[in-house]
Amino acid sequence: LSHITVMQNPPSHANNTAPAMAAGLTVVAISSLGDIDPNEWDALVPDAHPFLLHAFLLALEESRSVGADTGWEPLYLTARTQEGALVAALPNYVKYNSYGEYVFDHAWANGFERAGGHYYPKFLTAIPFTPVPGPRLLSREQNPQLAGAMGAALTELAQNNDISSAHINFLSDADRTVLDAQGWMIRKGVQFHWHNHGYQQFDDFLAALSSRKRKNIRKERKSLADDGVRFLQLTGDDITQQHWDKFYEFYLATIDKKWGGAYLTRGFFDRIGQHLADKILLIMAEQDGDIIAGALNFIGHDALYGRNWGCLRELPNLHFETCYYQAIDFAIRTGLSRVEAGAQGIHKVQRGYVPVITYSAHWIGHEAFSSAVQRFLEQENRLVEDEARIITQHSPYRTPDPS
């Protein structure tokens, strides 16, 4: 068994301890993806999943959206062969709070602290500020043995550094299977996704809905057309610096309305615009010559991922059209199989989005507290399943959505 080592300038809670790893491999924890060749990292990413690409994660670092004073301290785990080939990795962070995660464990933290423990820092393997399901235990050819070894390395690194817990959010099914077998606690959640059942045009999708829902969507779309609003679907070189300037205004406007904090800096949008423009769909709403709203989406191998939106002019139905209907229209035109419109939002159901179960995995070092969380999750998971089942019974489709 090889030892884990930590490169220069590691986060303060990491040391040169030795978690187990597959024979012939060395796991190294590093504090920046700038230390890894982009092609090497991206070779581990299935289907070039946009949020796991080197350029996306490094943009978060270089723009200071993660790092010092953000509560997200990068500590990526990488596994190499004796010849130096990168064969597995984790997009991991040392977390000093529970903000920007979308899998809420504030109650766990409060309970642990009241009992005299220190919940923070914790480990979180996730995409910052991005509640999108996907692979987290990255490995060459999605090897389950390597994936399992990385999960084990993460928990041993936590134990050897007095880290209270490790969490892996929005797992793929393959990762969930691996971690479940290792004894990680699995937590369920609900999102709402739209599925493309071979539609050739937007009207085909509408025809699949009940009469009342179909009429309502047409009415919502017509109200914006009557107000003179038109929509631009921008990708690649069509997205200009001026578009990003305007979109950042929208992003800040949404933050102000929600009394939240702006996790993403202006520099982040510059960097993704420079390096990932071909994987971005920027939807802009224009009225009387002014761009009044926008939605940022990322284009995956087979899905469109809605991320952020905002507006400077309030109009009825503007949010629904900009975020949901324009995304559906783009997915139909380009042959994508689904639209994932982010966390929460039961209002999405009447607009064609159906409930989908999501998963996260959790390891807690304190045995008694871990048992208490396990009991809580057994109850919560049943409630989540019941919620998804009840919502599905109120599907907007004429016949049950087969997804």
N, C-alpha and C positions, 0 to 999 in steps of 0.2 A: 504494500500500500504506500502510495506517495504522500508527501506532505503538502499542505497548502502553504504558499508563501504570499506575502503582501508586498507590492511594489513600493517604491519610494513615495513619501507624502501620503500615506493612507489616512482615512478618517481616524479620529482620535480613539474610537472604540474598537479598532481592529488591531490584532497583534499577530505575531508569527506562530500561531498554533497550528495543529496538525489534524484536520478532519480526514476521515477515510475517503479514498477515491479509488477508482478502478486501477488495477495494476497497469503500470506503464504510463500512467497519465499524471500530470501535475496540474493542480488547480491554483490559479493565481487571482487574487482580488486586486482590482485596479480602480483608481479614482477618476479616470477619464477615458472615454472612447477615443480621444485623440491619440492614445498610445497603441491603438490597433488599426491595422490597415482596413479601410472600408470594404474592400472586396472580400477580405478574409471573414469579417463579421457577417456581411450580407449573404455569404455562401451558406450560413446556418439558418437563414430566414426563409421559411416555406412560402412559396408563391410571392416572394418579395412583398410581404405584408407591410403596408406603408409605415405603420407606427413602430415597427421593429427595425427599420432600416437604420444604418449607421448615420445617415444624413439627418434623419428626424431626431434621434436621440442626442446627437452632437449639437444640433441646433438649440435644443433645450439647455445644454451646458453653456455653449458659447454666448447665448443671449442672456445668461444669468437667470433664466426662468427656474432652473434648479441649481443647487450649490449653496454657497454660504448664505446664511440667514433666511433661507427659503423653507427650511424644514425637510428638504430633499437633498441628501448628501450622496452622490453617486458612489457605489461600491460594486462594480460589475464583477461577476465571477466568470473566469474563463478556464477552460481545460485544454491542455496541449499534450500531444504525444511526445515521446522521447526525441523525435526528430523535429519537434517544434511546430507541428501542424495544429491549428486551432480546430477542435472537433466538437466543442460544446461550450455553452455560455448561458448566463442569466442576466437580464436587465434589472439589476438589484439596486436598492437605495437604503441608506440608513435614514430612518424617519424620526423626527423629533416632535411630530404632531400627527394628527389623523386627517388633515385637510387635503382636498384635491384627490381623494381616493375613490369615492362613490361606493365603497363597501364600508358601512359605518360601524366602527368599533369604539366610539367614544364612551359608551356605557361600560364596556369591558375595561377600558383604561381607568375610568373613574372608580370602578369597583376595586381594581387591583391597587390603585393608589390609596384608597381609603383603608385597605387592609394592611397598609404599610409597605407595599412593594413599589417598584419603579418600572412602570410600563414602557416608558420612553428612555432611551432610544429603542426602536424595534427595527426589524428588517422588513422591507416590502419589495417583492418582485412584481413589477407592474410597469405600465406606461403612464408617466405622470399626467394627471388631469385628463385621462382618456379612458372612459369606461367602455372599451371595445373588446369583446372576447377574441382570443387568439392564442397562439402558442406562447409559452413563457419559458419552458425548459428547452432551450434551443440546442440542437445537435445535428451533426451531419446525417442526412437521410432520415431524420426524425427517429433516431435509434432509442427505443425504450430503456435499454440498459444504461446508456449514457444519460438519458433524462433522469432516471432514478438515482444515478450517482450524483448528479448535480443537486437534486433535492436533498439527499443525505449530506452532501458537503455544506449546504446552506444551514441546516440545523446544527451540525457540528461546529461550524464557525460561530453560530449564535451562542451555543453552550460555552465555547472556549473564550468568548468575549463578554460573558455576563449580559447578553442581549435577552430581553424577556421573552421575545416571540418572533416568529417569522410568518409572513403572510404572502400569498401568491394570488393575485386578483384577476378575475375574468379569464379563467382557464379555458384551454381547448379541451375537448373530450379526451384526447389522448393523454394530456398531462394530468387530468383529473383521475384517470384510471391508474396511472403510475403512483400518484401521491396518495390516493385512497389505499392502495396496497401497502404503502409505507406507514399507514396509521395517521396521516394528516386528517384533521377534521374538515369536512366539506360543508360549505355554506351555500345555500341557494338564494337566488334573487330573480327578479323579473324585469325584462326589457320588452320593447315593442318593435318588431321588425316587419317590414313589408316584403312580400315574396312575389316574384315575377313568374306567373304560370303560363309562360309562352305568349304574353301579350305582344301584339304588333304595334299598338298605338294606345294612347291614354284612354280613348273611348272603350277599348276592349276591357281595360281594368274597371272602368265605371260600369260596364255591362254586367260584371260579376257581382256587383253590390246589390243590396236590396233597393227597391225603388226609392224609398225615403232617403237613404244615405246618398244615393246617386244624385238625386235632386238637390240635396243640401250642398254637396261639393260643387255642382255646377253653379249654384247660386252664389257660393263664396267666391268662386273664380270670376264670375261675371261682375261682381261688385267692384273688384279691382280693375277690370278692364273698363268699366264705366267711369271709374275715377282717373282713367288715363295712365295707369301703371303698366309698364312693360318690363320684361325680365331678360337679362343677359346671362347666358351660361358660358363662363370663361374658363379656359384651360390653357396650359402651356404659355407660349409667348403672347397670347392675348391678354394675360394679366400684367398690368403695368404697375409702376411704383405708385401712381396716383390711386389705383384701385386699392393697394395695400394701405395707403394713408387713410382712405375713406373707411376701409373695413376696420382699422384699428379704432377709429372713432365709434363705430358701431359696437365693437367689443367692449370698450370702456363704458358706453351708454348702458349696455346690459348689466355690467358689473354694478354701476351706480344704482340701477333700479332694484337690484337684488341685495343691496347692502353687503356685497361681498368684496373680496380682494382680487385684484388683477394678477392672476398667477403668471400669465404670459406677458413678456415684455415686448416692446415694439420691435426689438432686434430679432425676436423669434420669427416674426412674420417675414422680415426681410430674408432671413436665411432659408426658410422653407420655400419662399418664392424663387430664390436663386437656385436651389439644389433639387427641389421636388415639384416644380411647376407642372410637369407632365402627369403627376399623380394628384393634382388638385383640381377640384371644380369649385370655382367661386361664382356664386349666384348673386347678381346685383339687381335690385329693383330701382327703376328709374321713373320719375314723374316730373313733368314740366321741365325736362332737361337736367334735373338734379337726381343724383343717386341717393336714395333715401333709406335703403336697407340692404343687408347682405347676409349671406350664409356661406360658411366655409365647410367644404366637404373634401374627403380624401377618396381617391379611386383605387380600389383594391383589385385583386385578380378576378373576383367574381362578385364583388359587393361595393356599394357606395356607402361611405361612413360620414354621417352628419356630425359636425363637431361644434361650431360656435355660430352665433347669429347676433344681430343687433339692428336697431333702426334709430333714425333721428326724427322721423315723422310717424306719428301713430295713425294707423288706418285699420278699420275692421278687416279681419281675415289676412292681413299682410303676413303675419307669422306663419300661418298654415300654408299659404302659397309658396313663400320663400323657402321654407324649411322642408316641407313635406311633398307638395304636389310637384314642384319643380324637380325635386330629387327623384320622384317616381318617373316623371317624364324622361329625365336623362337616363335612368336605368333601363327603361323600355327601349329607348332609341339606341342604346349602346349594347344591349343584350346582357346586362348584369342581372344576376339571379335574385338579389335582394338589396334592400336599403335598411341600414341600421342607423336609427335616428337618435342614438344616445340614451342616457339613463332616464328612468321615470317617465311620467306623462301619459296617464290613462286616456287623456283626450285624443291621443293618436289612434285609438281603436276605431272610432267612428270615421276615421280617414284612411282605413284600410290596413293599419298596422296591427299585428296580432301578437299575443304574449308568447315570449320565449324564455325558458329557464336559463339563467346564467349561473356560473359556479366560481367560488373562490376556495382556497385551501389555507388552513391555519394550523400552526404548531405553536404551542405554549409550553415553556420549560417548567413552570411550576405545576406539579402533578395535580394538586387539589383544585387549583384554579382552572386548569385544563379540563378536569372532569366536570366542573360547574358549567363551563362554556359548552362542553359537549351536550350536556342535558338541555341547555338553552337552545342549541342548534337543532336538536331532535324535534322540539316543539315548533321552532320558527320555520324549519324546512317544511313541515306538514302544512303550516299556514300559507306559506308561499305557494305550494302545490295547489292548495284549495283555491287561493286567489286566482291563479292562472286558469284553473278549470272553470271557475265561475265567469271570468271575463270572456273566455273562449265561447261559452254558451250564449253570449251576447254579441257574437261576431257580426260585423256589418255585411257579410257576404250572403248571397242568396242560398248557398249551400255551405256547409262547414268548410273552412279553409283547410286544405289537405296538409298544410305545413304544420 
